[in-house]
Amino acid sequence: MSTAAWTTRLTEWLGTLLDWLEHNRRYRWARLFLHRHEHAVPPSLFLGGVTWDVLTLQRIDAVLDNLILGAYLVLLGGFVVIATLDRNDRPMPGPLQKLSRWAPGMIQFLAGGLFSAYVIYYTRSASFSTASLFLLVLVALLVANELLWSRVLSSYLLLGVYFLAVFCYFTFFLPTVLGKMGFGVFLTSGFLSAGLVISLILYLDTHDVFETSWAFSGAVGTVLGLLGLVVLFYVNHWIPPVPLAMKEGGVYHDVERDNGAFVLRYEEPAWYWPWKNDDDPFRYAPGDTVHCFAAVFAPTDLQTKVYHHWQYYNEERDVWVDTDRIGYEVVGGRRNGYRGVTFKRHVHPGEWRVTVETVDRRPIARIRFDVVEADTSEGLHYTTRRYR
């Protein structure tokens, strides 16, 4: 069956469904209720999408979650087309014309659900340093959701934000499916996203949404400009390395393996500091070894390498000085993350940090700690905890 035949059959089915709804008493009551409270509907739908994500999102590689978000993207694209045709007074088939009255509310709900999911996923991967800049962009889009999809803004912005929605999805979906990550996979995500949105622009152009060639070029240029911008963000390490995420991390006096678990030994905290579960500050005595433990989550089948980048702060020069960069392979699939340990001897008092980063130095997380001299006349008491 041809694409045109499928489109005709789908339109007919949609028309039948809407006609049935029009004669349904509950549907008419719902429309009347929404009309009376139309100012409260968009924020309610937006909060509904956010709440749904908070309650239901699981792992970034969960099949059901990816299917739901993928369905959100398809539906959002459809409603973006309908809303664009409607705001430009272009003719549509009867069923789509009826559906256009629901477009603003559905866009609110779908956009809220998508961008809240992206904020959750990117928060898990952001180190809250330079890599958090793109996260701030997503938070801004999430907060400005109601304004962004209002009727007063241009179709360029509508299509531009939809490109970002598609792009954010592919940045974690493709690495999960392909089992690898890197600049090549990132570029594939960007080009695929741009291609899909430009396809929508070409479809809209067949319906004379763009009155001049300059208007059409402006829409395509908006998408390509955003593609160039996200590539700029990537090469400057301003985008968190999704789908990797830090699950646990800290410094300890000793780390050992025991029956599949890692036993983390650290100084017993004071009674007034019950939540302390690592050695920050690290009380160092000659002969001690500082162990950095990190558990990094990676999706099933993804194999990559992460590094522990050790640095100390030089107060005189006001810079962080590199000491070691130690890497190890990460194999995805563990709910609590793939666990790894690096260690360092002969440290000196001062501020230290270990950045857990990817091969191309994109930060996943940063572990900061202070090293202080231990009073050898005072006995140190240690405790342990197990991490599986």
C-alpha positions in Angstrom: 0.0 0.0 0.0 1.4 3.4 -1.0 2.1 6.3 1.5 -0.8 8.3 0.0 -3.2 5.4 0.6 -2.0 5.0 4.2 -2.4 8.7 4.8 -5.9 8.6 3.4 -6.9 5.6 5.5 -5.4 7.2 8.6 -7.3 10.4 8.0 -10.5 8.5 7.5 -10.0 6.6 10.7 -9.2 9.8 12.6 -12.3 11.4 11.1 -14.5 8.5 12.3 -13.0 8.7 15.8 -13.6 12.4 16.1 -17.1 12.1 14.7 -17.8 9.5 17.4 -16.4 11.7 20.1 -18.4 14.7 18.9 -21.6 12.7 19.6 -20.3 11.5 23.0 -21.8 13.3 26.0 -18.7 13.0 28.2 -16.5 14.3 25.4 -18.8 17.4 25.0 -18.7 17.9 28.7 -14.9 17.7 28.8 -14.7 20.3 26.0 -17.0 22.7 27.8 -15.0 22.2 31.0 -11.7 22.9 29.2 -13.2 26.0 27.5 -14.3 27.4 30.9 -10.8 26.8 32.3 -8.7 27.4 29.2 -6.2 29.6 31.0 -5.4 26.8 33.5 -5.2 24.0 30.9 -1.7 24.7 29.4 0.2 24.8 32.7 -1.8 21.8 34.0 -0.9 19.8 31.0 2.7 20.9 31.3 2.9 19.9 35.0 1.1 16.6 34.1 3.9 15.8 31.6 6.6 16.6 34.2 4.9 14.7 37.0 4.4 11.6 34.7 8.2 11.6 33.9 9.2 11.9 37.5 7.0 9.0 38.6 7.7 6.7 35.7 11.2 7.2 34.2 13.6 4.4 35.0 16.9 3.7 33.3 18.0 5.6 30.3 18.1 2.3 28.3 14.7 1.1 29.4 12.8 -0.1 26.3 9.4 1.1 27.5 10.7 4.6 28.4 12.4 4.9 25.0 9.3 3.8 23.2 7.1 6.3 25.2 9.5 9.2 24.5 9.7 8.2 20.8 5.9 8.2 20.6 5.9 11.6 22.3 8.3 12.9 19.6 6.1 11.5 16.7 3.0 13.0 18.2 4.7 16.3 18.9 5.9 16.5 15.3 2.3 15.8 14.1 0.9 18.5 16.3 3.6 20.9 15.3 2.6 20.4 11.7 -1.1 20.9 12.5 -0.4 24.0 14.7 1.8 25.5 11.9 -0.8 24.9 9.2 -3.5 26.3 11.5 -1.7 29.5 12.5 -0.9 30.2 8.8 -4.6 29.6 7.8 -3.8 26.7 5.5 -6.5 24.3 4.6 -6.5 20.9 6.2 -8.6 17.7 6.0 -11.7 17.9 8.2 -10.4 15.5 10.9 -7.2 17.5 11.2 -9.1 20.7 11.4 -11.1 19.4 14.3 -7.9 18.1 15.9 -6.2 21.6 15.6 -8.2 22.9 18.5 -6.4 20.3 20.7 -2.9 21.1 19.3 -1.8 23.8 21.8 -2.7 21.6 24.8 -1.2 18.5 23.4 2.0 20.3 22.5 2.2 21.6 26.1 1.8 18.1 27.5 4.2 16.4 25.1 6.8 19.1 25.3 6.6 19.1 29.1 7.0 15.3 29.1 10.0 15.3 26.7 12.0 18.2 28.2 11.4 17.1 31.8 12.7 13.6 30.8 15.8 15.2 29.1 16.5 17.4 32.2 16.3 14.2 34.4 18.6 12.3 32.1 21.1 15.1 31.5 21.2 16.0 35.3 22.4 12.5 36.0 25.3 12.9 33.5 26.2 16.6 34.2 29.2 17.3 36.3 27.8 20.8 37.2 30.8 22.5 35.7 31.1 23.4 32.0 29.1 20.3 31.0 26.1 21.7 32.8 25.7 24.6 30.3 23.5 22.6 27.9 21.6 21.4 30.9 20.7 25.0 31.8 19.4 25.4 28.2 17.1 22.4 28.7 15.9 23.8 32.1 15.2 27.1 30.4 13.2 25.4 27.7 11.3 23.4 30.3 10.5 26.5 32.3 9.6 28.6 29.2 7.5 25.7 27.8 4.2 27.6 27.9 5.6 30.7 26.1 7.6 28.8 23.5 4.5 27.0 22.1 2.2 30.0 22.2 0.5 31.2 19.1 2.3 34.6 19.1 5.7 33.2 18.3 7.0 32.4 14.8 7.0 29.0 13.1 10.8 29.2 13.0 11.0 29.0 16.8 8.4 26.2 16.8 10.5 24.2 14.4 13.8 25.1 16.1 12.6 23.9 19.5 11.3 20.7 17.9 14.7 20.1 16.4 16.2 20.3 19.9 13.6 17.9 21.2 14.5 15.3 18.5 18.2 15.9 18.9 18.2 15.4 22.7 16.4 12.1 22.2 18.9 10.7 19.6 21.9 11.8 21.7 21.1 9.0 24.2 19.0 6.7 22.0 21.7 6.0 19.4 24.6 5.2 21.8 22.2 2.9 23.6 21.3 1.1 20.4 24.7 1.1 18.8 26.6 0.2 21.9 29.2 3.0 21.5 29.6 6.7 21.8 31.8 9.4 20.5 31.9 12.4 18.1 30.8 10.3 15.2 27.7 9.0 16.9 27.0 12.5 18.1 27.2 13.9 14.6 24.9 11.1 13.4 22.4 12.1 16.0 22.6 15.7 14.9 22.3 15.1 11.1 19.5 12.6 11.6 17.6 15.1 13.8 18.2 17.9 11.2 17.1 15.6 8.4 13.8 14.7 10.1 12.9 18.3 10.9 13.8 19.5 7.4 11.5 16.8 6.1 8.7 18.4 8.1 9.7 21.8 6.6 9.5 20.3 3.1 6.1 18.9 3.8 4.9 22.3 5.1 6.3 23.9 2.0 4.1 21.8 -0.2 1.2 23.4 1.7 2.4 26.9 1.0 3.2 27.7 4.6 6.3 29.6 3.5 5.2 32.4 1.1 8.6 33.1 -0.3 11.9 31.2 -0.9 13.5 33.4 1.8 11.0 32.3 4.4 11.7 28.6 3.4 15.4 29.2 3.6 15.0 30.9 7.0 13.3 27.8 8.4 16.0 25.5 7.0 18.7 27.9 8.2 17.2 27.9 11.7 17.6 24.1 11.9 21.1 24.1 10.4 22.2 27.0 12.6 21.0 25.0 15.7 22.9 22.0 14.4 26.1 24.0 14.2 25.4 25.4 17.7 25.1 22.0 19.3 28.3 20.8 17.6 30.0 23.9 19.1 28.6 22.9 22.5 30.0 19.4 22.0 33.5 20.3 21.0 33.7 22.7 24.0 32.5 20.0 26.4 29.3 21.9 27.2 27.0 18.9 26.7 27.0 16.2 29.4 28.1 12.7 28.1 24.8 11.0 28.1 24.0 8.1 28.4 26.8 7.7 31.0 25.9 8.7 34.5 27.6 8.7 37.9 25.9 6.4 40.4 28.5 6.6 43.3 31.9 8.1 43.9 34.3 9.1 46.7 37.8 8.7 48.1 38.7 6.1 50.7 41.6 4.7 52.6 41.2 1.3 51.1 38.9 -0.5 48.6 38.8 -4.3 48.2 36.6 -6.8 46.3 34.7 -9.4 48.2 32.2 -11.8 46.6 31.2 -9.4 43.9 31.0 -6.4 46.2 33.4 -3.5 46.7 34.3 -3.0 50.4 35.0 0.7 51.0 37.1 1.5 54.1 37.0 5.1 55.5 37.5 6.9 58.8 34.6 6.5 61.1 32.6 9.7 61.2 31.7 11.6 64.3 28.3 11.0 65.8 27.1 14.4 64.6 28.0 13.6 61.0 26.1 10.4 60.4 25.6 10.9 56.6 29.4 11.0 55.9 30.4 7.9 54.0 33.8 8.6 52.5 37.2 10.1 53.5 36.6 13.8 52.8 38.7 15.3 54.4 41.3 12.6 53.9 43.6 12.5 56.9 46.9 11.4 55.4 49.8 9.8 57.1 53.1 8.7 55.4 52.5 5.4 53.7 48.8 5.9 53.1 47.2 5.4 49.7 44.3 7.5 48.5 41.7 5.3 46.6 39.1 6.9 44.3 36.1 4.7 43.8 33.5 5.4 41.1 30.5 3.6 39.8 29.4 4.8 36.3 26.1 3.7 34.8 26.2 2.8 31.1 23.3 1.3 29.0 23.3 -2.4 28.2 25.8 -3.4 25.5 27.6 -0.1 25.6 31.3 -0.5 26.0 33.6 2.5 26.4 36.5 3.8 28.5 36.5 6.2 31.4 39.3 8.0 33.1 40.1 9.3 36.6 41.8 12.6 36.1 43.7 13.5 39.3 44.5 17.1 40.0 45.6 19.3 42.9 45.1 23.0 43.4 48.2 25.3 43.3 47.3 28.3 45.4 50.3 30.3 44.3 49.5 30.0 40.6 45.7 29.8 41.1 45.5 26.8 38.8 44.6 23.1 38.9 47.7 21.0 38.2 47.4 17.6 36.5 49.1 14.6 38.2 47.6 11.4 36.7 45.0 10.3 34.2 44.2 6.6 34.7 41.6 4.8 32.5 39.7 1.6 32.5 37.0 -0.1 30.4 33.3 0.3 31.3 30.8 -2.4 30.3 27.2 -1.3 30.5 24.2 -3.1 31.9 24.6 -2.9 35.8 21.8 -1.0 37.5 24.3 0.3 40.1 26.9 1.1 37.6 30.2 -0.4 36.5 32.6 0.0 39.4 36.2 1.1 39.1 39.1 2.1 41.4 42.2 4.1 40.9 44.7 5.1 43.6 47.5 7.4 44.3 50.4 7.5 46.8 52.6 10.4 48.0 49.9 13.1 48.0 50.4 16.3 49.9 48.0 18.5 51.9 45.7 20.8 50.0 42.7 20.7 47.7 42.4 17.8 45.3 39.8 16.6 42.8 39.3 13.6 40.6 37.3 14.2 37.4 35.6 11.1 36.0 35.6 11.7 32.3 35.3 10.1 28.9 38.0 9.4 26.4 37.6 12.8 24.8 37.7 14.5 28.3 34.0 15.2 28.7 33.3 15.3 32.4 30.9 12.8 33.9 31.3 13.7 37.5 33.9 15.4 39.7 35.0 14.2 43.2 36.5 17.0 45.3 38.3 16.3 48.6 40.8 17.9 51.0 44.0 16.2 52.1 45.1 17.1 55.6 48.0 15.7 57.7 46.9 13.1 60.2 47.9 13.4 63.8 50.0 10.2 64.2 49.6 10.4 68.0 45.9 10.0 67.6 44.5 6.6 66.7 42.2 6.6 63.7 39.2 4.4 63.8 37.8 3.0 60.5 34.5 1.6 59.3 33.4 0.0 56.1 30.5 -0.2 53.8 29.7 -2.5 50.8 28.8 -1.4 47.4 27.4 -4.0 45.0 
